[in-house]
Amino acid sequence: MRHQGKITTWKDEQGFGFITPNGGGNQIFVHFKSFENRQRRPVGNEIVTYELKNDEKGRGLARNVTFVGESTSSASASRRSNFPIMLALVFLVFVTGLFFSGKLPVSVLGLYLVASAVTFVAYALDKSAAKNDQRRTPEKTLHLFALVGGWPGALAAQKLLRHKSKKQSFQIVFWATVVLNCGVLGWLFLSSDTELLRSMLGAA
């Protein structure tokens, strides 16, 4: 039997919240893993339907949760949600291609790979700290990692770990770091092309 209610409390960092049944009564605990569509994260006040289970203490737990009125174009939504991973991979392949073509030094490629790995780990540790109510990694530190070249790893972490992907103020600053970093890379790329052209003209 399915029930209907509203998500009246949602803690995205911890990945859980509570549903208030339409007919009133005790709130029902719901975890993100109980949603059938995990491409969409709750933000609060959504109407959902769910199956009601009880834990060993008799407390209500929601299972097989779905959003009421959810769009049927799930395949399209899934493709859009995979965009961050695709962007990170395409960018790293692009930088690798520039290295093999001799237009970027190995140090730049190494910086992106190492910074991305470090940033992914930093996101994972911050996610764990949020769940366990421990000391968090400052947002400015995560932004600094992204700025120096770790933003592909940050994109992967935001998608795979479901962390920092919905906070609008964080996302605004994050994408600013991406633009700044890519701007510096573009300058390096153009500078290397200019030096190559000068060397060719000098040889002629």
N, C-alpha and C positions, 0 to 999 in steps of 0.2 A: 504494500500500500504506500502511495506517495502522498506527501504532505507539502504544503506551501507556506512560505514565510518570507521575512525580510532580514537581510544581513544588517543588523543594527550595530554590530561592533566588528571591526576588522583590524588586526595588527599585522601589517604586511611583512615587517621585518621578521616576526616570529612565524608567519605563515598560518595563522589560525584566527578564528573569530567566533561570533555567536549569532545564531538565527533566532529571531522572535517569531513564533508560529502565528499565523493569521488569526487563529481562534483564541490567542492568548495562552498563558501558561508559562512554564519555565523555559528559559532560553536553551537552545540546542547548540552544543559545541560542534564546530565544523573546522576541519583541517584542509589545507589546500589540496592535499593528495586525494581528498574525497570528491573533488570536482571531476566530472567526466571530460570537460574541455579544459585542459591545463594550459592552453595557449592564451587564455584570458584570465587575468588576476582580478579578484574582487577589490573594490575600493570602499565599499560600504553603501548601504541603502538599496542594493539590488534585490529584486524579487526572485526567489529561487524555489525550485521544487526538490524534494529529497526523500530518501527512505530513512526511516527512524530506527535506530538500533540503541541498545542500552549496554553500558559497560558493566563490569563486575560489581560496581556500587549502585547500579540502577540509574545512572545519569544518562541523559539523552545524547546520542551521537548521530550526526547526519552522515549519510552515505549516498553515493551515486548522485551527487548534487548537480543540477543543471540550472542555467539562467533562463528565466521566463522571457520569451520573445527574442531569444538569441537568433542572430542571422544564420540562415542555412548555408551561407557561402563559407563553410569552414575551411575548404581547401585553399581558397584565396587568402583567408586570414592566416592560415598556416604558412603560406609562402611569404606573406608580409612579415610574419614574426621571425622568419629565418633570415631576414635581410641583414641583421647585425653580424651574424656568423659569416655570411657570404661576403660582406664588405671587408671584414677583417682578413679573410683568406685571400681575397682578390688583391688587397693592398700588399700583403706580405709576399705574394707571388710577384707582384709588380716590382717591389723593392729588390727581390732576389734577381729578377730579370735585369734590373739596372746594374746590379753588382756584376753579374756575369758578362754584361755588355761593356764593362769597364767604365761606366758612367758614375758609379758610386763606390767608395772604398769599402773594404770589408768591415771596417769599424762601424759604419752606419748600419749595415745589415745586422751585425752583431748586437748593436744597441737596441734595435727594434725587437729582435728575438728575445734577448735577455730581459729587456724592460717589460715586454708583454708577459713573459713567464712570471716575473716578479709581481707585476700588477694583478695577474689572475690569482696568485697565492694571497696577495693582500686583500682582495675582495673576499676570497674564501674564508680567511681568518676573521674578517669583519662580520661576515654572515654568521659564522659560528659564535662570535662574541655577542651578537645581537640575540641569538637564540638562547644563550646561556646567561644573559644579563651580566656580561663581563665588560671590561674596558674596551671601547670601540676605537677603531682607526679613524683619525680625523679626516673629514671630507677633503680638506685642503691637501692632505698627503696623497689621497687617491687621485686628486686632480693633478698633482705634481708628477706622479708616476705616468699619468696619461700624457702630460705635456712633453715629457722628455722622450716619448716614443712608445709608451706602454698602452696606448689607447686601443690597439687591436686586441690585446689581452683583456682590457676592460670591457670591450664590447662582448667578447666571448663569455666573460664572467657574468655580465648583466643578463645575458640570454640563458646560459646554462644553469647559473646559480639562482636566477630570479632575484637579483640583488641590485638595488639602486636604479632600477629600470623605470620606476613609476614616479619617483619624486621629481617634480617639474623643475624646481630650483636647482637641483643637482644636475639634471640633464642639460639645462641651459649652459651652465659653466663647463660641463664636460664637453659638449660639442664645440664650445669656444676653444678649448684646449686642442681639440682635433683639428680645427681650422688653422690655428696658429702653428701647430706641428707640421701640418701638410704644407703650409706656406713656407716654412723654413726648408723643408725637403725640396720644394719646387725651386727655391733660390739656389740650393746646392746643385740641383740638376741642371739649371740654366747656366750656372757658373762653370760647371764641368764642360758643358757644350761650348761655351765661349772660349775656354782655354784650349779645347781641341781645335776649334776653328783657327785660333791664333797660331797654334803650332803648325797647322797645315799651310797657312799663308806664309809663315816664316820659312818652312821647308821649300816652298815654291820660289 
